[in-house]
Amino acid sequence: MPGEHMVLHSHPHWWFFWKQVAAGTGVLVLVILFAWLDWLDNTAARAVVVIAFVVWAANTLYQFVQWQTTRFAVTDQRVAFQSGFLHRRGVSIPLNRVNNVNFQQNLMARMLNNGVVVIESAGETGDSVFENIPDPEEVRNVIFAQVEADEVADSKRNAADLRDAIQGSNLAAPSAAVPSTTERLQQLTDLRDKGLVTPEEFEAKRKEIVGDL
């Protein structure tokens, strides 16, 4: 989206093709067995080999298209996932709705650096499970870093809004009551207590408010 920056992007781990690799090995073993038995001169045996190869090739091509159209991404605004060629589906989770991120790896997955990422988010969808994610631990760390950065950005925006309010920027209604000096000092103190302004900013603004008396 406009103004959105990509932080991480990947297709599924190559383990996505393990079934096709196993099936291809089976076809190769079948060819070797028929050659060893000297059956390849037989029309029926050759037909079996050709059919097995065509089925394997078609399935492998289909799975490659599925792999190519499956994407997992982390941006500075959200976590996104989409998959499918004929039947497409997608998930988009705003960073401010991410509650927790977990990853799962068995022994084989650890050896291959592959795993499952589970994102717990606020809302009706609940947990989102993403499989065949390369380096799931790094993905979790990246998501946490972006969630923290998003929270800091929100705090800065809130602080800016509060500063504008203290400075009397909300003058849309001329008849609206102007905050008293005591109220402005209390608002400023609240900002300092919440860590939204530095001690130097607090002291400078306090002097400005007192100087308006």
Protein Blocks (a to p, Z undefined) as FASTA:
>chain_A
ZZiacfbdcdddfklmmmmmmmmmmmmmmmmmmmmnopmmpmklmmmmmmmmmmmmmmmm
mmmmmmmmpccdddfkbccddedjklgcdddddfklpfbdcddddfklmmnopadddddd
edjklpaddehiahkllmmmmmmmmmmmmmmmmmmmmmmmmmmmmnopammbmkbccddf
klmmmmmmmmmmnopacfklmmmmmmmmmmmZZ
